[in-house]
Amino acid sequence: MNKKTVRDIDVNGKKVLVRVDFNVPLNENKEITDETRIQAALPTIKYLLEQNAAVILCSHLGRPKGEFKTEFSLAPVAKRLAELLPGVKVKFAEDVIGESAKKACKAVKPGQIVLLENLRFHKEEEKNDPEFAKKLASYAEVFVNDAFGTAHRAHASTEGVTHYLPAVAGFLIGKELDFIGGALENPKRPFLAIIGGAKVSDKIGVINNLLDKVDVLLIGGGMAYTFHYALGGRVGKSLLEKDKVDLALQLMEKAKKNGVKMLIPVDNYAADAFSNDANRKLFKAGCIDDEWEALDIGDETIRLYTEEIKKAGTIIWNGPMGKFEFPRFAVGTNAVAKALAESDAVTIIGGGDSAAAVEQMGYASRMSHISTGGGASLEFIEGKVLPGVAALLDK
């Protein structure tokens, strides 16, 4: 993905429209409970300010479905941004293409910031409406996309504006492309992928693409039971996609044909009710009693998977090993996170639940890269074109 970044253009004295991902969680008092995404955008913002640019930031927050809703306002983010950038004037525009925004964007000087209100208060944003994109673009002379989390969507603020302004990548998108793209194109081997999560159907494309690239593939989470069932095993009340049994067999066949070592759990911890406090029992894989539901990988699987992780040169992890929200069934996910933290490999966490698990367990700082975009990183690993990236200028 040979795309121009902010370093490849001159922004001195120019107004720069930056698409950031400030889709942060807020509590009932409108306080930000996790500011990872704001922190992730700071390197690009600071660089533009140092280069004497006037910075106009735009983002979405939540799913307001095209109408103004106070609980989805970006006002708390503007306040936090001002605290994180002492000495920098941060102006919050109370609309996106209305009078407040026009006035603020006209008045903004180099070294200052304007944050526009939530893009998704307008239906035109997600519809990639050309007129809406044109109005957004009219505020600036250059466009920088640094919102990897929405790069897989062709929206007005990710793809639409690139028709009206020279468009380049920010540092965050650059980092995502370098790490994930680098792993897929030129990994240090052995290349290992760990794919978990609830359903095979969510990860078909990902597994399929990875089977052409990796040396080892470890399967965990709810999707594993469809593989066990396909091999004639009993899965009790565990998650099962009966209509994906043939597909599971095809994927195992492809792994064999490509010489990929594909491992599925050999044992599982199951519960007699869907609860953290349920009785917990270890079963051999494919031998789960009727009234039990498997919710985690077992001890022998943890040992096998940890051994493979120790040998790897590059690791991509997407999806937990079990119902990690229940502490008693988070053992497998914990063990995998710990093994990655202790590994010398290039470790890439593909956003979503895996990123949440690594953060929760305190291993985040020990990973090479944690993707900020769950859906976007999945589609990227799947080999799909990301519209928000494809629209940027080539080097």
C-alpha positions in Angstrom: 0.0 0.0 0.0 2.3 2.7 -1.3 0.4 5.8 -0.3 1.5 9.3 0.4 1.5 10.4 4.0 1.6 13.8 5.7 5.4 13.8 5.4 5.1 13.8 1.6 3.3 17.1 1.3 3.9 20.7 2.2 1.2 21.9 4.7 2.9 25.1 5.8 0.3 27.9 6.3 -2.4 25.6 4.8 -5.8 24.6 6.2 -5.9 20.8 6.6 -9.0 18.7 7.0 -8.2 15.6 9.0 -10.6 12.7 9.4 -9.9 11.2 12.8 -11.5 8.4 14.8 -12.8 10.0 17.9 -15.6 7.4 18.3 -14.9 7.0 22.1 -17.1 5.5 24.8 -18.8 8.1 27.1 -20.6 7.4 30.4 -23.9 8.9 31.5 -22.1 12.0 32.7 -20.6 12.4 29.2 -17.1 11.6 30.5 -14.7 9.7 28.2 -14.1 6.3 29.7 -11.4 5.2 27.2 -9.3 7.8 25.3 -7.1 5.4 23.4 -8.4 6.7 20.0 -7.8 10.3 20.9 -4.2 9.5 22.0 -3.7 7.5 18.7 -4.6 10.6 16.7 -2.2 13.0 18.5 1.0 12.3 16.6 -0.6 13.4 13.3 -2.3 16.4 14.9 0.9 17.6 16.6 3.0 17.1 13.4 0.5 19.3 11.4 0.6 22.0 14.1 4.4 21.9 14.1 4.4 22.3 10.3 2.4 25.5 10.8 -0.9 24.1 9.5 -4.4 25.1 10.6 -6.1 21.9 11.6 -9.8 21.1 11.0 -10.8 17.8 12.6 -13.9 15.7 11.8 -15.1 12.5 13.2 -18.2 10.4 14.0 -19.3 9.2 17.4 -21.7 6.3 18.0 -24.7 5.7 15.7 -27.0 8.8 15.8 -28.6 7.7 12.5 -28.5 11.0 10.8 -30.1 13.2 13.5 -28.8 15.5 16.3 -28.7 13.7 19.6 -27.0 15.4 22.6 -25.5 12.1 23.9 -23.5 11.7 20.7 -22.1 15.2 20.7 -18.3 15.6 20.3 -18.2 18.5 22.7 -16.6 16.3 25.5 -13.9 15.3 23.1 -13.1 18.9 22.2 -12.7 19.6 25.9 -10.4 16.7 26.4 -8.4 17.6 23.3 -7.8 21.1 24.7 -6.5 19.5 27.9 -4.1 17.2 26.0 -2.8 20.0 23.9 -2.0 22.8 26.4 -1.3 26.2 24.7 -3.2 25.2 21.5 -6.5 27.0 20.8 -9.1 24.3 20.2 -12.4 25.6 18.9 -15.5 23.4 18.8 -18.0 24.0 16.0 -21.5 23.2 17.0 -22.4 21.9 13.5 -20.7 20.3 10.5 -21.7 22.3 7.5 -23.8 25.1 9.2 -22.9 28.6 10.2 -20.8 27.7 13.3 -18.6 25.4 11.3 -18.2 27.9 8.4 -17.3 30.7 10.7 -14.8 28.6 12.8 -13.1 27.2 9.7 -12.8 30.6 8.1 -11.2 32.1 11.2 -8.9 29.2 12.1 -5.2 30.2 12.0 -2.0 28.1 11.6 -1.2 26.4 14.9 -4.9 26.3 15.9 -7.6 23.5 15.8 -11.3 23.4 14.9 -13.2 20.2 15.8 -16.5 19.9 13.8 -19.6 18.3 15.4 -20.5 14.6 14.8 -20.5 13.9 11.1 -23.2 11.3 11.5 -25.7 13.9 12.6 -26.1 14.1 8.8 -27.5 11.2 6.8 -25.4 12.4 3.9 -22.2 11.3 5.6 -22.8 7.5 5.5 -24.5 7.9 2.0 -21.3 9.4 0.7 -23.3 12.3 -0.7 -21.1 14.4 -3.1 -22.6 17.7 -2.1 -22.0 17.1 1.6 -18.4 15.9 0.8 -17.9 19.1 -1.3 -19.0 21.4 1.5 -16.6 19.6 3.9 -13.8 19.8 1.4 -14.4 23.6 0.9 -13.0 24.3 4.4 -9.5 23.2 3.5 -6.7 22.9 0.9 -5.5 19.4 1.9 -7.2 16.3 3.3 -5.5 13.8 5.7 -7.3 10.5 6.6 -6.1 9.2 9.9 -9.2 7.2 10.8 -8.3 3.5 10.1 -11.4 2.4 12.0 -13.6 3.7 9.3 -11.3 3.2 6.3 -13.4 0.2 5.2 -16.4 2.4 4.6 -16.8 4.7 1.6 -18.3 7.7 3.5 -18.3 11.4 2.5 -15.5 12.1 5.1 -13.4 9.1 4.1 -13.8 8.7 0.4 -16.0 11.5 -0.9 -13.7 14.4 0.1 -10.8 12.9 -1.8 -12.5 13.9 -5.1 -12.1 17.6 -4.2 -8.8 17.7 -2.2 -5.3 16.2 -2.5 -5.6 13.3 0.0 -2.8 11.6 2.0 -2.6 9.2 5.0 -1.9 10.3 8.6 0.6 8.5 10.8 -1.9 6.1 12.3 -3.1 4.8 9.0 0.5 4.7 7.9 1.3 2.5 10.9 -1.6 0.2 10.3 -0.6 -0.3 6.7 3.0 -0.9 7.6 2.3 -3.4 10.4 -0.6 -5.4 9.0 0.4 -4.9 5.3 4.0 -5.8 6.2 3.0 -9.0 8.0 0.8 -10.1 5.1 3.3 -9.3 2.4 6.7 -10.0 4.0 6.4 -11.7 7.4 9.3 -12.9 9.5 8.6 -16.6 9.6 7.2 -18.8 11.0 4.1 -16.7 10.4 1.3 -17.6 12.8 -2.3 -16.5 12.9 -4.6 -17.0 15.8 -8.3 -16.6 14.9 -11.0 -16.8 17.5 -14.5 -15.3 18.0 -18.0 -16.6 17.9 -18.7 -17.6 14.3 -16.9 -19.2 11.4 -19.2 -17.2 9.1 -17.7 -13.9 10.4 -14.1 -15.0 9.6 -14.4 -17.1 6.4 -12.7 -14.6 4.2 -10.0 -13.9 6.8 -9.2 -17.6 7.3 -9.3 -18.3 3.5 -6.8 -15.4 2.8 -4.5 -16.4 5.7 -4.3 -20.0 4.6 -2.4 -18.7 1.5 0.1 -16.8 3.7 0.6 -18.3 7.1 2.7 -21.3 8.3 0.5 -22.1 11.3 -3.2 -21.3 12.1 -4.7 -21.7 15.6 -8.5 -21.7 15.9 -10.3 -20.8 19.2 -13.5 -19.3 20.4 -17.0 -20.3 19.5 -16.2 -21.1 15.9 -14.0 -24.1 17.0 -17.1 -26.2 17.8 -18.3 -26.1 14.1 -14.9 -27.7 13.2 -15.3 -30.3 16.0 -18.9 -31.1 14.8 -17.6 -31.3 11.2 -15.1 -34.0 12.3 -18.0 -36.0 13.9 -17.6 -34.7 17.4 -20.3 -34.0 20.1 -20.5 -30.3 21.0 -23.3 -30.3 23.5 -25.0 -26.9 23.8 -21.9 -25.1 22.4 -22.1 -22.5 19.6 -22.6 -24.3 16.3 -23.2 -23.2 12.8 -24.6 -26.4 11.2 -24.8 -24.7 7.8 -21.0 -24.1 7.8 -19.9 -27.7 8.4 -18.9 -28.2 4.7 -17.1 -25.0 4.8 -15.1 -26.0 7.9 -14.1 -29.2 6.1 -13.0 -27.2 3.0 -10.9 -24.9 5.1 -9.2 -27.9 6.8 -8.6 -29.4 3.4 -7.1 -26.2 2.1 -4.8 -26.0 5.1 -3.6 -29.6 4.4 -3.1 -28.8 0.7 -1.1 -25.6 1.4 1.0 -27.3 4.1 -0.4 -25.0 6.8 -0.3 -26.5 10.3 -3.9 -25.8 11.4 -4.7 -26.6 15.0 -8.2 -26.7 16.7 -8.7 -27.1 20.4 -8.0 -30.6 21.8 -9.9 -29.9 25.1 -12.4 -27.4 26.3 -13.8 -26.0 29.6 -17.6 -26.1 29.5 -20.3 -24.7 31.8 -23.7 -26.2 32.7 -25.3 -22.7 32.4 -24.3 -19.5 30.5 -22.8 -17.7 33.5 -19.5 -17.0 35.2 -20.8 -18.8 38.3 -21.9 -22.0 36.5 -20.2 -25.3 37.2 -17.0 -25.7 35.2 -15.8 -29.0 33.7 -13.0 -30.0 31.4 -14.0 -32.1 28.3 -11.9 -33.7 25.5 -12.7 -31.8 22.3 -15.7 -33.3 20.5 -16.8 -35.2 23.6 -19.0 -32.6 25.3 -22.0 -33.8 27.2 -25.5 -32.7 25.9 -26.3 -30.3 28.7 -22.9 -28.5 28.7 -21.7 -25.5 26.7 -18.0 -25.1 26.0 -16.8 -21.5 26.8 -13.0 -21.7 26.8 -10.1 -23.7 25.5 -8.6 -26.4 27.9 -5.2 -26.8 29.6 -3.7 -29.1 26.9 -4.8 -26.7 24.1 -3.2 -23.8 26.0 0.0 -25.8 26.3 0.0 -26.6 22.5 -0.9 -23.1 21.5 1.7 -21.5 23.8 4.4 -23.8 22.2 3.5 -22.7 18.7 3.5 -19.0 19.8 7.0 -19.4 21.2 8.3 -20.6 17.8 6.7 -17.8 15.7 8.4 -14.8 14.0 5.2 -12.9 13.2 1.8 -13.3 14.9 -1.6 -11.9 14.0 -4.3 -12.4 16.6 -8.0 -11.7 16.0 -10.7 -12.9 18.3 -10.8 -14.3 21.9 -10.4 -18.0 22.8 -13.5 -18.1 24.8 -16.2 -16.1 26.7 -13.5 -13.9 28.2 -16.0 -11.5 29.7 -16.6 -14.3 32.3 -13.4 -14.3 34.4 -13.6 -18.1 35.0 -13.7 -18.6 31.2 -11.0 -16.1 30.3 -8.1 -18.4 31.1 -7.4 -19.4 27.5 -7.6 -15.8 26.2 -5.4 -14.7 29.1 -2.8 -17.4 28.4 -2.6 -16.5 24.7 -2.3 -12.7 25.6 0.5 -13.6 28.1 2.3 -15.8 25.5 2.2 -13.0 23.0 3.5 -10.5 25.5 6.4 -12.8 26.3 7.2 -13.5 22.6 10.0 -12.1 20.6 7.8 -12.1 17.5 6.2 -9.1 15.7 2.8 -9.2 17.5 -0.2 -7.6 15.8 -3.6 -7.5 17.5 -6.4 -7.1 15.0 -8.7 -4.7 16.9 -12.1 -5.5 18.4 -12.4 -8.0 21.3 -8.7 -9.1 21.1 -7.6 -5.5 21.6 -10.0 -5.1 24.5 -8.7 -8.4 26.1 -5.1 -7.3 25.8 -5.9 -3.9 27.3 -7.9 -5.4 30.1 -5.1 -7.8 31.0 -2.4 -5.1 31.0 -0.4 -6.5 28.1 -1.1 -3.7 25.6 2.3 -2.0 25.9 4.1 -5.3 25.1 2.5 -5.8 21.7 4.2 -4.5 18.5 0.9 -3.1 17.2 -2.7 -3.0 18.3 -5.0 -2.1 15.5 -7.5 0.7 16.2 -10.0 -0.7 13.6 -11.8 -4.0 14.3 -13.8 -4.2 11.1 -11.2 -2.4 9.0 -8.3 -4.6 10.2 -10.4 -7.7 9.5 -11.2 -6.6 5.9 -7.6 -5.7 5.4 -6.4 -9.1 6.6 -9.0 -10.6 4.3 -7.3 -8.9 1.4 -10.2 -6.5 0.6 -9.7 -3.0 -0.7 -10.3 -0.4 1.9 -12.1 2.6 0.1 -10.7 5.1 2.6 -7.2 4.0 1.8 -7.6 3.3 -1.9 -8.7 6.9 -2.4 -5.5 8.4 -1.1 -2.7 9.6 -3.4 0.0 7.1 -4.4 3.6 7.8 -3.8 
